[in-house]
């Protein structure tokens, strides 16, 4: 019998718990430690922020649904990890012994690195969490009564650019529907060296495609930008040249702003000696295992991945939903192999698949693998992307409600696209 603890009840953690149960059976106890009592499908947050969804549409009670599969749940969060003693101490006072620990915590949002950013004491909105997106919707409702300039973007060190583009384009679509777009100048500010870089060094002709989409929607942009600070009604952004030297300072007015922050590792994980890099992200080998602590695996945003390339202003590499599921499957298969006395040598594909909604159309980015050189790289625009994003939301929520790790939808649709979870796998 192996005791398994999963930290995080988000996309990676919930999927990992269900896949562990499905793969290993009920002889191995699984406990999920989350922060809060609800699972949330975070890709739906931009829709919530413009009123196209309610939080109840894409969240569910984690304990209830995990419990149906015999998986224990603690929603108080991890307070401390004793890697040598193989124990997790929760904020509720539980001490959980483990034989294997899966870290799927997601990030800590580093709003403090840019003065004036963030919804908690700052002046900008966020779509990184569902409570933040709810706050953004409430601010947007007030904005609609007295519209004016909007600023959307991602600050220096950010690694998740897709939601920033998506939110800018969704805002444009929503304002057009409300016949208010002519009252709202929009500016996109990003640390990327060019539009469509995405933290991936570009995907196909993502530069040309995304520049075209922003031009069509009359959204101005500033690239190679460091946000110096946010003041009441103003974003101060310093544009840099190709060598990373300050070139021009822009003071951009706003009545509504959403800026994605840089990420760090969560405190309990970052505090484990030898587990993380200086930013608190978990260092793993190609099997998703910590070299320092071999009973600890990690998947998702909490994993340390080097930037795809050096950029004049720091950018990070994104971890998309499909990549996270690839990491989870790799971990589960390796634990299964180890318990069976077989070599734990499964590797994830780390393929990047991003679906960015634009209201009534969308853009899909596929990079196989994420880090160049790639076997497949393309970017496509079309209504089918919008439909695929909605379909993916429904499919993933189905998985979470029914406790299945991989329904027919993913197995065959991803297969048709030539996308695999594991290297050499047919699944």
Beta strands, then each sheet from edge to edge (+ up, - down):
strand 1: 4-7
strand 2: 30-33
strand 3: 38-40
strand 4: 59-61
strand 5: 72-74
strand 6: 78-82
strand 7: 87-90
strand 8: 95-97
strand 9: 100-103
strand 10: 108-109
strand 11: 150-154
strand 12: 186-190
strand 13: 219-222
strand 14: 225-231
strand 15: 234-240
strand 16: 246-253
strand 17: 256-260
strand 18: 263-264
strand 19: 296-298
strand 20: 352-357
strand 21: 362-368
strand 22: 376-381
sheet 1: 5+ 2+ 1+ 9+ 19+
sheet 2: 3+ 4-
sheet 3: 6+ 7- 8+
sheet 4: 10+ 18-
sheet 5: 13+ 12+ 11+ 17+
sheet 6: 14+ 15- 16+
sheet 7: 20+ 21- 22+
end
